[in-house]
Amino acid sequence: MTFEEVLVQSAPELAHGCTGKSLEEVLVSAKHNDSLTVGVYECAKVMNLDPDSVSFCVLAMDEGFEWDIALQIHFTLIQSFCFDNNISIVRVSDMQRLADIVGDKAAQLEDAHCVLITNPADESWEDPALEKLHLFCEESHRLNDWVPEISLPER
């Protein structure tokens, strides 16, 4: 049994808290390494053109968009693509917090519903926190939670 399995079984809220911090670290690191794609349409383009470059996907939903049918269709297609291509995927419920972490342009702040972490072409960037997130997703799949939700830490 791995440490992550013990955390998930004994204290799921602790595992999610640690995972939220790991997600924030990965997003900040990926942003500094130009390995982020932000926005539903931009992410769809990357997935279509170079699916092998995608390492991790984050979908964000907030109350203002939960009844947006077009966005729900996009999410379903993105999730399906991630499953078909073995890309780890998680949800966050605080889109504004996600936008604060990844956004540096006004347009990105408005469309932070989907964020992709990509691998640089030269493979020079590796992040141990990203490996933790992949392990978390694998463990969630074993527990039949196919798109686990992670809470990002407060500022």
C-alpha positions in Angstrom: 0.0 0.0 0.0 1.4 3.4 -1.0 1.4 6.5 1.2 -1.2 8.1 -1.0 -3.5 5.0 -0.5 -3.2 5.3 3.2 -4.0 9.0 3.1 -7.1 8.5 0.9 -8.4 5.6 3.1 -7.7 7.2 6.5 -8.2 10.9 5.9 -9.6 11.8 2.4 -9.8 15.5 3.3 -6.0 15.4 4.2 -5.1 13.8 0.9 -7.2 16.3 -1.0 -5.5 19.2 0.9 -2.0 17.9 0.1 -3.1 17.3 -3.5 -4.4 20.9 -3.7 -1.1 22.3 -2.7 0.7 20.0 -5.2 -1.7 21.2 -7.9 -0.9 24.8 -7.1 2.8 24.1 -7.1 2.6 22.3 -10.5 0.5 25.1 -12.1 2.9 27.8 -10.9 5.9 25.8 -12.1 4.3 25.0 -15.4 3.5 28.7 -15.9 7.1 29.7 -15.3 8.2 27.0 -17.8 5.7 28.1 -20.5 4.0 24.7 -20.2 0.4 25.9 -19.7 -2.5 26.2 -22.0 -5.5 28.1 -20.7 -9.0 28.2 -22.2 -11.4 25.6 -23.5 -10.8 26.3 -27.2 -7.0 26.7 -26.9 -6.8 23.4 -25.0 -8.9 21.7 -27.6 -6.5 22.9 -30.3 -3.5 21.6 -28.4 -5.2 18.2 -27.8 -6.1 17.9 -31.5 -2.7 19.0 -32.8 -0.3 17.4 -30.3 -2.0 15.1 -27.8 1.3 13.5 -26.8 2.5 16.8 -25.4 -0.4 16.9 -22.9 0.5 15.7 -19.4 -2.3 16.9 -17.2 -5.8 18.5 -17.5 -7.6 20.7 -15.0 -11.3 21.5 -15.5 -12.8 24.3 -13.4 -16.5 24.9 -12.8 -18.2 27.5 -10.7 -21.8 28.3 -10.0 -22.2 30.9 -12.7 -21.5 28.3 -15.4 -23.0 25.1 -14.1 -26.0 25.4 -16.4 -23.9 26.3 -19.5 -24.8 23.5 -21.8 -22.1 24.3 -24.4 -19.4 24.3 -21.6 -20.8 20.9 -20.3 -20.5 19.5 -23.8 -16.9 20.7 -24.1 -16.1 19.2 -20.7 -17.6 15.9 -21.8 -15.5 15.9 -25.0 -12.3 16.9 -23.1 -12.8 14.2 -20.5 -13.4 11.6 -23.1 -10.2 12.7 -25.0 -8.2 12.6 -21.7 -9.5 9.1 -20.9 -8.7 7.8 -24.5 -5.2 9.3 -24.4 -4.4 8.3 -20.8 -4.1 12.0 -19.6 -4.7 12.6 -15.9 -7.6 14.9 -15.3 -9.0 16.6 -12.2 -11.8 19.1 -11.4 -11.6 22.2 -9.2 -14.6 24.1 -8.0 -13.0 27.5 -7.6 -12.5 28.9 -11.1 -11.5 32.3 -9.8 -8.7 30.8 -7.6 -7.5 28.8 -10.6 -7.5 31.9 -12.8 -5.5 33.8 -10.2 -2.8 31.1 -10.3 -2.6 30.6 -14.0 -3.8 33.9 -15.5 -1.7 36.8 -16.6 -4.0 38.2 -19.2 -7.6 39.4 -18.9 -8.7 36.8 -21.5 -7.2 34.0 -19.6 -9.0 35.1 -16.4 -12.3 34.9 -18.3 -11.7 31.4 -19.8 -9.9 29.4 -17.1 -12.4 26.6 -17.4 -9.8 24.3 -18.8 -6.0 24.3 -18.2 -3.5 21.9 -19.7 -0.1 21.2 -18.5 2.1 20.2 -21.4 5.6 18.7 -21.6 8.2 20.9 -23.2 9.7 19.7 -26.4 13.1 19.4 -24.9 11.8 17.4 -21.8 13.9 19.7 -19.6 11.1 20.3 -17.1 10.1 17.7 -14.5 8.1 18.3 -11.4 7.8 15.9 -8.5 4.5 17.4 -7.5 3.2 16.5 -11.0 4.1 12.8 -10.3 2.1 13.1 -7.0 -0.9 14.3 -8.9 -0.6 11.4 -11.4 -0.5 9.0 -8.5 -3.5 10.6 -6.9 -5.5 10.3 -10.2 -4.5 6.6 -10.5 -5.6 5.9 -7.0 -8.9 7.8 -7.6 -9.5 5.6 -10.7 -9.0 2.5 -8.5 -11.8 3.9 -6.3 -14.0 4.6 -9.3 -13.6 8.4 -9.1 -12.7 9.1 -12.7 -12.5 12.9 -12.5 -11.6 13.6 -8.9 -12.1 17.0 -7.4 -9.3 18.9 -5.8 -9.6 22.0 -3.6 -7.0 24.6 -4.2 -5.5 26.1 -1.1 -6.6 29.6 -0.1 -4.2 32.4 -0.7 
